[in-house]
Structure formats: C-alpha cells, structure tokens
Amino acid sequence: VNYFGYLEHRDEPFTKCCSKFPKLMKLGKDITLWGLEIGLLTMRKGEVARFFLMPKYAYGQLGCPPLIPPNSTVTFEVELLDFLNSAESDAFFELTAEQQDTFPLQKVLEVADRERQFGNYLYRNQVLEHAKERYKRALSILGRSPSSAAEQQQIDASKLLVFLNLSITYLKLKRPARALAYGEKALKIDQRNAKGLFRCGQACLCMAEYEKARDFLVRAQHIQPFNHDINNELKKLAR
C-alpha cells in the first residue's frame, strides 16, 4: 500500500508510506492500527480510499506522544496496489515436517503456488534475494513421494515452474552457474521446454561456454522459431 496519515486540521502528514516499489506489509504485524486494518479489508486492488478514524479505531485515549495527541481523530488516504492472502501458507509452514506430510497433495500444491506467487511479486519489484527464498520455500515442500503417476505429474508441473523461476532469478543475480543448474532441473522434467532451454543458453553464454550456449539456444529456437528473445540471444552469441 501507499498511504498518508493526517491529524485533524493539519496539512502535513504525521506518517506516510509512499514509494514506486512499496514493501509487502502484513496485516496485524506491520499494519496494526485497527481502523486502518478494517478499512484495508474492504478495498479492491487499485482502489484509493480515505478513512476517518475515531480515537478508538486509531490511537485511543492516550494518543501516541509526541506526534499524536490524546483522543485524536485521524485521516488516512490509502492506495491499495496489490495483496496476497498468505494465511494458509503461513499456517502450513508453522507445522512440523511430520504434520505437513499428513496434508493432502492438493493443499500442498496450493501452498507451493502461493509461495511462488509471493516470489513473482518480489521478483517484479526487483527484490531478488527475497524472491529466491520464496521460490526455495515452495520447492522445499514439493519433495514428497507421490502415490500415483497422476500425483507425480502434478508435483512435476509445480516443480517445473519453480525451477524456471529460480533459473531466471539467479541470472538476474549474476550467478549463471546456479541458473544453469536450475534450468537443467527444469529440462529433466520437460526436455522440450523452450524457457528451460533458453535459460540454460543464457547461463552458458554468461559463462562464455559458447558451444553449450548454442546447443541450448538452437534447440529452443526449433521449438519456438519466431521467439524474439531466443533469436536475439543467438545473434548475441554470433557476435
């Protein structure tokens, strides 16, 4: 969120959170003002709202000296940029490994996907180290033994997405060897995955392993001949 908090009859905010890439904040932990929490829960993504909070919904009878006088009514102007519901995911990771193993696979896959969504959000906002940790957290619960071929397919599909995410994240972190390792893990699941081949080609190019880079990129081009990113990477390799 972006927000500005004002006291009555004051033009300057006493608190604000406003940036191009605001950090994720957790209700009840980073946002603890009762009225603001209630207000946020009524909002849609992209909505802008103004909330007038009476003292019992804000800083109470005592206020918060020296900034907030006792019994203050405050105004918050809030823009809700995005949100993710982490309640189930957080509760799952608070369980022991033995307790996690008792959960149905579908629930585990949902938790892993939620963690991947967190990673994607952090990646888009260039918080790469934290994105990497979210992806690895998703991966940590996808190692269970399947009870059928159908379950193995579901697990592999989830792992594939995480491996690809980790590969591009390590490329952005300028750690091509790790990017290549995760790209190859993706290809073990789907050897014709164009993204996996492309990531491996990029990683090899970064490491000046030109023959390997060409092999990966040409294979990717065979699958997606009109992909501009793949073709541009091959031009870079040729130079």
Secondary structure, 3 states (H helix, E strand, C coil): CEEEEEECCCCCCCEEECCCCCCCCCECCCECCHHHHHHHCCCCCCCEEEEEECHHHCCCCCCECCCECCCCCEEEEEECCCCCCCHHHHHHHCCCHHHHHCCCHHHHHHHHHHHHHHHHHHHHCCCHHHHHHHHHHHHHCCCCCCCCHHHHHHHHHHHHHHHHHHHHHHHHCCCHHHHHHHHHHHHHHCCCCHHHHHHHHHHHHHCCCHHHHHHHHHHHHHHCCCCHHHHHHHHHHHC
